[in-house]
Amino acid sequence: MHEAPQSGDARCPGVVLLHGIARTSASLTKLERALRAVGFATLNIDYPSRSKPIAKLADDLYPAISRFAERDAPLHFVAHSMGGLVTRAYIAKYRPARLAGVVMLGTPNGGSEVADLLQGFVPYRAFYGPAGLELTTTTRPDGLPAVDYPVGVIAGSRFIDPIAGLFVLPKPNDGRVSVQSAMLAGMADHVVVKASHTGLPRHTVAIAQTIAFLRGGRFQRI
């Protein structure tokens, strides 16, 4: 796991950024820069997303996030795709004292039908590892607890892969996760933007909406 240098004044609100499966912290660079530009301190972490189950990944993140959480300021999380599930697992076990809000971009809170389709294939299981098998729509006995903190959900409605987008996933979807699956019981607000799954963290509107939620607990109505 690579811990990116922390940025920002110790009194600024902090944001932990968590990338999705098979991605790196570089996928959140544009979003991180936008957050810094408006006064947030950031911690953008690389973690081995394909190597362990989601709960174990949350355990691995504890040392870095707990150090960042020592700052005398509110602490937010912004997560893309599976990073949102890792965030939920982390908060369930290691809830920070100054936890503020969470923004999830394209997180499969209800699972992904793409994972349902591919879970039996050896290449999928080999590449995506234990966490990849936790992205299905099947309800698991060790499922994540309900949220009792402010969560904003950003879902995408454009897809690049026509097979998944047209024939596998319920519509609308972002090519990997349907809008329906991104929704989460107990969320404070949600918004749909015209972006693909991989494009969500770089999408100008999604970035602006992320900042709006972190500042005010609601998305902008446009």
N, C-alpha and C positions, 0 to 999 in steps of 0.2 A: 504494500500500500504506500502511495506517495502522498505526503501531506504538503499541499501548496502553501507558500508563505501567506501569513495573514496580512490583510490590508486594512487600513483605516484607523482612525483614532479610537482609543479604548472606550470612549464615551458614546461613540456612534452605535446605533442599532446594528447587530450582527446578523449575517445571513450565511448559513451553511448550505452549500450547493452540492447535490448528489446526482451524478449522471446515471444513465440507464444501463441495462445489461449489454455487454460487449462494446461499451463506449468508454471514453476517457474524460477527464476534466476539461480537455480541450474543446469538447462539444458544447461546453457551457461558457466559453470565453467571452463571447459577445454579450451574453446576459450578465456575466460577472462585471464586465467593464461598465455596462449601463447602470448597474447597482452602485458601483463605486462612484460613478459620476454624480449621483444624486445623494451621496452621503452615507451609504451603508458600508460597513466593514464586511469583508467576505472571507470565507474559508472554502475553497474549491478543492475537493479531495479526489484523488484517484484511488480506487479500491478494486480488488480482484473479483469483479461481479459474476464471473462464470465458475468460480472455484468452490463455492460453499452455498448452503441454504441461506435464505434471506435472514433468518434470525442470527446465524453465525456471522454474517457480514456486518450486521448491526453491532455485534460484540466487538468485532475488529475495529470498528470506527470509534468506539468509546474513548480511547485515550486522546485522540486528536480533538474530537468534538468537546469533550469535557474540559480540556484546557482552554479552548476558545470560549466556552460557556462561562468561564470564570470572570470574564469582563463584566463590569458594572453597567450593563445595558441590556435591553430586550434582545432575545435571540429568536430568529426566524429560520425556517427551512424552505428552500426552493429546490424541487426535485423533478427530474425528467423521467418518464416511463417507470421502470422498475425501481428507480431511486425513490419514488414516492412510497412504495411498499417497504423499502428499507427504512425510510423515515418513520413510518408508522410503527415498525418493529422496534426501532431505536427508542422512540418516545414511550412506547408501552413499557419498556424495561428501564430506561435511563432518563426519564423525563427531566429536562433542565428546569431549574427553579425559576428562571426568567423567560420561559417559553412564551412566545408571542403568537405569530401566525405561521401557517404552512401553505405554500402554493405548490400544487401538483400539475405538471404539464404532461398530458397523455399517459397518465398512470392507469394501468389495467386493474382498477380496484375490484372489478367484477370478473377479472380474467380476460384472456384473449382466445377467440375461436381459432386463430392461427396456431397458437400453442396446442390447442386441442387436436388439431389436424396433424401436427408434426411430432407430437410427443412420442409416438411409437417408432419413429425413424431413428436409426442409430446415428447418422450424422448430426441430427438435431441434438440428441442427448449428449453426444460427445462434445459438441461445440459449446452449447449453452449450459451444460453442467446441471448441478442440483437446483440452482435457482430457476433455470429455464423450465423445469418441471413443475414449479410452483406458480407458473403464470397461466395455467389452464383455468377454465370456468368452473371446475369441480370444487365444490365446497369441501374444505379440509377440517378435520377435527381440531387442528392447531391453528385455526384461522386467527387473523389479527383482531384485536378488540375494537369496539366502536370508538370513534373519536369523540373527545370532550374538550376540544380546543379548536380555535378558528382555522378552518381549512377552506381554501379557494381552489376550485378545480377548473383548469383550462383544457378544453378538448379541441382536437383538430377535426376538420371536415373535408380535407382534400387528401387524395392518395396518389402515390406514384405507381405502385404495383396493381395493375388492373385485375389480376386473378384474385388476390386477397380482398381488394376493395369492392369488386363487383360480385364475387361469388362465395366468399368465405365469411366475411364480417357483416353484421347487420349495418344498415345505412341509417344515418351518415357515419363515416368513420375516417380515420387518418391513414389507413393502409395497414395498421397493426392493432389498433384499439378502436372500438366503436365509441361513439359519444355516450351511448347508454352505459357501457362498461366503465367509462371514466368517472361516472357519477358515484357519489359516496354518501351513504346515509349520515346525516348530522353535519354535512358541509354547510358553511356559512353562505357561500355564493358559488355560482358557476358561470362560465361563458364559453362560447364556441367561436373559434377563429378559423379562417380559411387557410389552414396550414397542414402539411403532411406530418407524420409522426417524427421523422428525423429533423424536419424543419422547424418544429415548434419552438425550441430554445433560441433559435436565431430570428424568429419572425418578429417584425417590428411591433405589431399590435400585441402579440403575446407578451413581449417584454414590457410594453407600456402598461398592460393590464396587471402584470406581476407587480410592478412598482405601485400601482394604484391600490392593490389589495394589501400590500405590506404597509402602506401608509395609512389606509383608512378602513381596512377590513371589508371592503366591497370592491367589486369591479365597476368600471365605467360603463355606462349605457350609451352605446353609439348606434 
